[in-house]
Amino acid sequence: MQRDLFESAPVPRAYLKLAVPVVLSMVLSVVYNMVDTWFIALTGNTHLVAGVSLCSPIFVLSVAMGDIWGLGGSSLMSRLLGKKQDAEAGHVSAFCMYAAFGTGLIFMLALLIFRGPVLLLLGANEASLPYASDYFTCIALGTPFIILSMIPNNQLRTEGLASMGMWGAIAGSVANIILDPLFIFTFGMGAAGAALATVLSNVLSCALYAMIIHKKCRVVSLDLHKVRHGAASTGEVLRIGIPASVTNIMSSLSMMITNRALEPFGNANIAAMGIAMKINMLCLMTLIGFAFGGQPLFGYSYGKRDMQRFRRTLHFAYLLETGLGACFAIFLFLTAPFLMHCFLDDAEVISAGIRMLRFMQLSSVLVGVPLAATCACQAAGHAFPALVLSLSRQGILFFAAIALLPVWLGFTGILLAQPLADFLTGLLAFFIAAALFRETKSEGKDVR
């Protein structure tokens, strides 16, 4: 346990040391998803690209299931470690590991049982259904390991071992990049091959995480005997974990709704949106990594009642997120044509994708603001404001925007829905963060 990092290191250095490995692991995760799309696009089959894009919400939903136990458990563990309650943190760690795998088994069975209706709900049509079905089935079978892989990466950061978590993600990413062309082209498995590569890479990550935990960790645990003691904290884990997972659940739903809204405009637009989202995800996941990478520092400071350090951390997170968001917006707006050409040689898809990607940048500077505020609220154990923010950006505000804007603006309204929701959520996050600042100033004395 690196207590000096959490207690006395300058906030920017401590924050970046915790967050940079998380960012790298998330970026690599997006890179292998982009490589997935790139290899699939090499088939030249627009319907196959559309079919795989339609199933993206299932992968995102699996990540959301992992967030329940990963972010919920690590938030509680950080506060317990700040209070020097290391044994209790170990119990929570073990419980969340096994609870995540059990959740994955239940989710897998539900997906397989309701495969047909879910594929129709995702927007699969006659042309894309065969490809979507192949990809969906394989991803569904691997959901227990996809969900489980989310837990160690979050928990290792609570001990200051963020770099160890990064290696697990790197191993999975490299494996996926190697296996993709092997399964898709050499073995001729197409969409199913891309899904199988993703599943096996997550299995490898889980195995590597188990080795790291066994050799390096003092608090994070896989000890089955600790599960019963950790189960007593289920309510506290879920109180933070469920709002945390809502962000990805809403992301999954927003993808489905966007694809359904684009369906009347043809598979070319669905394929273009799938590629544009993957490209934009590289920057979005960087912002998410920098926001949530600092969560252990938030939680430890709050648990220790070091409110001055807590506020400094939130201030630094806001500056970092808005600055990066502005840089990413300029970069992606200028390079959109080049990036789209890297994936497909289809003029219709490329033209649509360039426009979509540029529209996504209209609100990039504000995307990180609710992420930082959500992270701070979760780390402090404030479930309700975290839930409000999680339900807003790709939830309530987005659903309202995509229902109304296309009525007035047609196809352009679909593209403007997310930027408008981002702008409104950013404003909401500023008010929530201001309330959090006031609370930490009035609640007790700063220990520093």
N, C-alpha and C positions, 0 to 999 in steps of 0.2 A: 504494500500500500504506500503510494508516494504522497505522504501527507504534506510535505513542503510545497509540492506543486499546487495543492489545493488551498493552502493556508497563507503562504508568504510570497510566492512567485508573483511578479508583476502580472496584472490581469491580461494584457495582450499576449504575453509569452505563454502563460498558462492556458489561455483560451485556444490559441493557435496550436499548441502542442497536443491538446486534446482533440481539436477539430480537424486538423490537416489530415491525419490518418483516416478519419471518417470520410472526409471529402474524397480522398484518393480511392478508397474502397467503393464509394458510391459512383464516382466517375467511371471506374473500371467496370462496375456493374452495368452502367448505361452503355459503355463502349461495347461490351459483349452483346447487349441487346441490339445495338446499332449494327454490329457485325452480323448478328442473326438476320436482321432485316436486309443487310447488304447481300449476304449469300442467297437469301430467298429471292431478292430482286434479280439476281444474276440468272435465275431461271427464265426471266422474261415473261412470266405469267402474272398478269395483273390480278386475276381472280385469286391466285395463290397468295399474293401479297395482301390483298384485301381480307382473305380468310384468316390469315395470321394476325393482321391488325385488329380484326374484330374480337379476337381472343385475348388481347392485351389486358382488358379489365379483369380477367380471371387471375392473371399473375399479380396484378396490383392488389386485388382482393386478398390473395394469399399473403402478401406482404402486410396488409392491414391486420390480418389475423395474428401475424407474428408481432406486430406492434403492441397488441394488447398486453402480451406477456413480456416483450422486450423493453418497450419504453415505460410501461407501467411498473415493471419490476425494477428496472434500473433507477427510476425516479425515487422509489421507496428506498432502495439500497443506498443511494447517494445521501439521503437524509439520515439514514441509520448510521452510516459511516461518519457523517459529520457530528453525530452524537456519541461516537466511539462505541456503537453497539454492533461490533463486527460479527459476532456469532449469529445474531438475528438476521443480518444481511446475507450470511451464507445460507441460512434456511430459506430465505426468500428466493435466492438464486436457484437452488436445487428445485424448489417447487415450480418455478416458472419454466424451467427447462422441460420437465415432464408434462406440465400442463399444455405447453405449446405443441408437443408431439401428439398428445391426445386430441387437441383441437384440430390438428392436421388430419388425423385419421377420420374424424367425424366430417370434416369439410370435404375430404376426398370421396367418401361414400355418398354424400349429398350431391356432389357434382356428377358422379357417375349415374346415380339413380335418375336424376332430372336432366340428363345431358340434352335430350331433344328440345324440351321447352326452353332451356337456358340458351341454346344456340340460336333459336328463333328470337329470343329476347335480345340477344346481342346484335341482331340485325343481319344474320346470315340469309342469303337468298339462294336461288337454285344454282347459280354459277359458283358461289364461294362456299357453299355448305360442305362439299366433300373435303376441302382443304381445312376449313375451320374445324370440322369434326375430328380429323386426324390429329391436329395440333391440340385441340381441347382435351381429348382422351388421355394423351400422354402427359400433359401438364397436370391434369387432375390426379393421375396416379402418383405424381411426385410432390403433391402439395404438403404431405407431412414433413418432408425434408426442406422444402422451400420455406415453410413457416418456422421450423426449428432453427434454420441457419440465421434467422434474425435475432435470436436471443443472445448467444455468446458475444456477438459483436457489440451489442449495447451494454452488456454486463461488464465486459473487460475494461471499458472506459471508466467504470466506477472505481477501479483499482489503479487508474492512471496508466493502463496497458493498452491504450488506443492503437499503438503500432502493431501489437500482436493481433488485434482484431483485423487490421488491414491485411495482414498476410493471408488470413483465411479467405478474404474476399478476392485477393490477387490470385490465389490458387484456383478458385472457382472460375474466375474470368478467363485465365489462360487456358484452362481445360475446355471451357465452352468454345473459345476461338479455335482450338485445335480440332474438337469433335464436330463442329458445325459442318465444314466441307466434307468431312469423312462420312457423316451420316446422310447429309442432303444429296451429295453427288456420287461419291464412291459406292455407297450402299443403296442409292436411289430411293431413299425414304422420304424425300420431299419435306412437307410441313411437319410430319411426325418426327423426322430426323432432327429438325431444329428444336423441337420440344424436348426430345430425348437428351440432346446435348445440354440443354438448360437444366434438366432434372439431375443428370449425372454430375454436373458441375456443382450443384448444391449439395449433393451427397458427399462429394469430396471435401467441400468446405466444412461440413459438419464433422467429418472425421478429423480434419486438421484442427478444428476448434477443440475437439475432445482431447487431443494430444497437448495442446497449449494449456488448457485448464488443468490437466493432470500434472504438468511439469512446472508451470509458472505461477499459478494462482494460489492465493492464501484465503481469499474470501469466496470468489466465484466457485461454484461446486456442482458436481454431477452425482453427489452421494445420495443414493436413493433413501437412506435412513433419515435424511434431513427434510424430506418432502412433507411428512406429516406435520412437523413443527412449522414449516413455511406456509402450509395451507391456512393457518390461522390468520394470515395477512391477505387472504384472497380478496376481501372487500376493498382494502386499501389499494391493492394492485389494480383491480378492475376500475376503481373510481378514477384513476388516472389513465389506465391503459385503454379503456373504451373510448374516452374522448380523443386520445392520441391516435387510435386506429381509425377514427372517423375521417381524418384527413385523407387517408388512402381509400377508404370506402367511398367517400364522396368523389375522389379522383376516378375510381372505377366506374361509378354511376355516370359521371360527367362524360367519360369516354363513350359509354354505351349510348347516352342521349345524343351526343354529338354525331356518332355514326348513324343513328336512326334519323336524325335531322338531315344528314347528307345523303341518305339512301335514295330519295327521289332524283338526286343529281348524278347518280351513277357510281359504279365501283371505282372509276378513275379518281373521283374526288375522295372516296373513302381511303383508297390506297395512298393518295397524296397527303391526307390528314395523318394517316398512320406514320408516314415517313417524317413529316414536319414535326409531329409530336415527339418522335424519337430524337430528332436533332435538338429540339428545344429542351428536351429532358436532360441533356448533358449539362446545360446551364442551370436548369431548375434543381437538379440533384446536387449540384455544387452549392447552391444557396441553402438547400435543405441540410446538407452535410455541415456547413458552417454554423447553421442555426442549432441543430441538435447535437453537434459535436461538443458544444459547450455546456450541454445540460448537466453533466456531473458537477461542473464548477458552480452552476446555479444551485443545484440541490445541496451540495456540501456546504456552501456559504449560508444557505437558508437554514439547514439543520443545525449549524454551529451558531446561528443567530448573528452572523457577520453581515449586517444589512448594508453597510457601506460597500463592501466588496460585491455584494449581490447587485447593487445599483450600478456600480462601475462596470460589471460584466454585461448588464443589459444595455448600457450606453454604448459600449464597444461593439456589441453584437449589432445594434441598429446602424452604426456608422459603417461597419463592414458589409452588411447585407445591402444597404442602399447603394453604396459605392460599386460593389460588384454587379448589382442589377443593372446599373447604368452602363457599365462597360460591356456587359453581355448583350444588352439591347443594341448598342451601336455595332458590335461585331457581327451579330447574326443578321441584322438588317442589311449590312453591306455585303456579306458573303452568302446570302440566301441562294442566289443562282448557282454558284459553284457547288455548294453543299447538296442541293437537290440533284444536280447532274451526277454527283458521285454515286447515287443510288440507282437511277433508272435512265434509260434513253428513250423515254416516252414523252413527247412534247406536251401532250395534254396534262399528264400527271405532273410534270416539272413546272409548268406554268401555274397550275393550281397550287402546288406545294409552295412555290416562292411567295405567292400572295398570302397564303395561310401563315407561313413562318414569319413574315413581316408584320402581320396583324398581331401575332402573339407577343411582339416586342413593345407594343404600345404601353404596356403597364409593367414591364420588367423591373423598373426601379422600385416599385412598391411590393413586389411579390415577397421579398424577404422580410418585410416589416411584420406581417402577421405570423410568419414562421418563428421569428425571434420572440415575439410576445407569447405565442403558444408554448414555446419551449420553457420560458421563464415561469409561466403559470403552472405548467405540469411539474416542473422541478420543485416549485413551492407547495405543491399539493392542492392548488386551486383548480379544481376540476371544471367548475361551471364556466368561467371565462374561456378556458381552453376549449371546452365543448362548443361554445358560441363561435369562436374563431374557426374551429374545425368544420363546423356546419355551414360556414358562410361562403368561403372563396369558391369551392367547387360544389357547393351544396345549394342552400336556399337562394342565395343571391344569383348564382349561376343559373339555376333552374328557372328563376323568374326572368332573367335576361334572355335565355335562349327560347323561352316561350313567347316573349313579347317582341323582341327585336326583329326576328324573321318576318313577323306579320307586317311590320312597317318597312323593313329594308331588304327583305328577301334573303338571298344567299349571303350578302354582306352582313346581315344581322346575325347569322350563325358565327361568323368570324369575329364579330365585335362582342359577343356574349361574355367570353372569358375576360378580356381586358376590362370591361365595365365592372364585372364582379371583383376583379383584382383591385381596382381603384376604390370601390366602396369598402372592401374588406380591409384595405390598408388604412383608411380613415378610422374604421372601427378599432383597429389594433392600436393606433396612436392613443385613443381615449382609454383603452384597457391598460396600456403600459403606463399612462399617466397616473391612473388609479393605483397601480402596483407600486409606483415610486412613492406616492403619498403614504401608502400603507407601511412600507418599509422604513419610512422616515419617522412615523409615529409609533411603531411597534417596538417598544423596549429600547435598549441602548445598543449602539454599535460596539462590537467587541474590539475593533481596531482603533 
